[in-house]
Amino acid sequence: MREHLHSIRALVVLDDVDHKKQIEALGAEWLAAGSRVLVTTRDKSVFDNEIHVYILNELRKEEALQLFCWHAFLKPYPDKDYKDLSKRIVNTCCGLPLSLEVLGAFLYQRKDRRCWKETFSQLESAKFDDIYSRLKISYQDLNSEEREIFLDIACFFVGQDREAAISYWEDLDLNPHINLSNLVLKSLVKIDYKQEEIISMHDHLRDMGRAIVGDESRDPAKRSRLWKPNEVYRVLQKNLELDSVQSISVSGLEQGFTVENVRSMRNLHFISLDRVIIRGGLQPLSLNMRWLRWNSCPWFCLPSEWSMEHLVVLDLSTRKIPCNIRELWNENATCKKPKNLKVLLLSWCANLERLPDLSNYTSLLRIDLKNCSSLRKVPESIGLLRQLRCLNLSGCKNLEELPDSIGGLSSLEKLSMNGCSSIRKLPATFGALRALKELDIGCLDKIEELPPFERDSWLKKIILSGCRKLRSLPASIGELRLLNCLEMNRCSSISHLPKEFGNLESLNELFVNECPCLHGLPESFGKLTNLATLELKRDVSLIELPRNFPRLQSLVHFDASGSHLLNGLPSNIEDLFVLDILNLQNSFLHILPSTLGKLGNLRTLILNKCEKLLELPALPGSLVRLEAEDCLQMKSVSEFSNLKNLKLLALRNCQCLAGLPDLSLLQLLTKLDIAGCTNIRSLEGFQGLKSLQELYLCGSDHTDLNLSQIVEDMPFLQEFSARGMHLECLH
């Protein structure tokens, strides 16, 4: 990392720093000249005098009122009867966005002025410098179940995936589907659906929740949740009865953690162990807990003497520190097994060699075996898991096959096998996975064909990228009427797509990059009327596009950079009337169709390194970004008169370009790069570029330009280079 940072200009972001050592650990000497470090913190004392501190100001009154109203009224202004009250409540929040969001969401369903007045009175009586007093109003309004879930998240579950937490709370009868949704609606919790439904919470809300737990008792042993290492250590040293403790996180205890410690917590539901050895672990132990998280478990298998019949979530996943687990437990032992286990997380257990007989765990909803690189076999009994929704086998590089019983997973919605490089063939029963919505079999570089797909499949996303020996797609792929996204990058043996491909009526995204044997697209391709994103870039030997290609009337983003396209673009390309981004970089195009100028929604056109391109035709007035760098044979450019929205014009190293049209109408242009355009001698209308911020003229002789005049005429110019001269921050 040090060598990499030293060789590039980098932007490094350190978020939520709370100690000076975290900044010092980065090492300024690692960074190349011109690099920048951005640090966010709630404690200015972590900075020394050499660091420029930017204080983030509170929202202005108008902005604060708008933010509050979006949450309280779902619009940027208050209802007439609540205008005065809204302003008074907003004033008590001192411009803090979190307070405005939480209070707005709190009042959203309370269309009673008396409620609003009571809330204002509470806010007014709170300390104005205490954000927790304002936020706590929303907490106090929660029911008992919502409070339990809120405190669990604040103390342990920030960064936890939603499904595991839901399974845990369900077993505690906390009605999590309703109550977690309520917490989200009240802006107390967020769910990141782009990152596998990860639970998150604002730092202030997390701190408030932890403070509420701390207020339960001055004695940590009498609190419901323990997570601070120093408090945990002191409590465990006293060997007390810990009946109040429901959840505990224990980290790095050198003296170990004893079975007696666990026995003392009779109401324990959740335990998280990180680099902890349990002394006396082979003694009989009855566990009432629902969730066992053990990072870097030191044993080859969990003790047979432990009874874990109530366990719902078992998490032995690890990454940084090796885990010794080779199997979960001895199947012949007489102790009670977790028959109600719903979530099994074993990712990065690199020594795991086998799974237990899964017929005993038919309540399982999710199994994660990512990067279990010693696992060679999945038991036949996996087919009995009728409730299983998610199975992750990614990175199990020694897994040689899947059992035929895999077709019995009638509820399976997501299957990931990316990087299972020893698998040569997929079972024929694959097609029976009718509930499957997402299938990732990328980098299965030994498979040559896919099993047929079923007509009533629910598949919405398929990833085939890196299947280098895959020769073709089955004709039955056309039956996948719900398929939304298909990724097949680096499928270097595929030469064609089946004629049934055009039947994918829901297809929205298609990625076919680095497929050097693909020479053409089927005529049915034009039937993909919902296709919005199409990538055919890098080493795709595509000579021409189908005649009906312009029928793709939903196409917004088309990237054919690095494709041959010897026969150019279709003449009726103007039919792609919603096209926004067109990237033809590094293609063999000689000319562009004159109809290109009729693409009324095109905003970005990239033509860099089109070395055979001779000229630019008239372009659409919607264009914001035009890049045509290193077009070595390009001699002329059409008029700029209609390009009134253009902000970036990059024509660097177009050495045959003899001149440019009048620039004066490019009133919004912020960047002009014609460095290396050695034949351009003058720039007509140059003084009219009042919005210009960056100007690059190196490598050409512009005798008509006066530096002082440039600085005077262009008040926003920040960077300028010409004839070996480079200036930054001119104003």
PyMOL commands that set and color helices and strands:
alter all, ss='L'
color gray80, all
select helices_A, chain A and resi 2-6+20-24+28-30+44-46+61-72+80-92+97-107+113-125+131-140+144-157+162-171+176-185+193-195+203-214+220-222+229-237+259-263+358-360+380-384+404-408+428-432+475-479+499-503+523-527+549-551+573-575+594-598+686-688+707-713
alter helices_A, ss='H'
color red, helices_A
select strands_A, chain A and resi 11-17+36-41+190-192+198-200+225-226+247-251+257-258+270-274+278-279+285-286+291-295+306-307+313-315+343-345+366-368+390-392+414-416+438-440+461-463+485-487+509-511+533-535+557-559+581-583+604-606+615-616+625-627+636-637+648-650+671-673+694-696+719-722+725-728
alter strands_A, ss='S'
color yellow, strands_A
deselect
rebuild
show_as cartoon
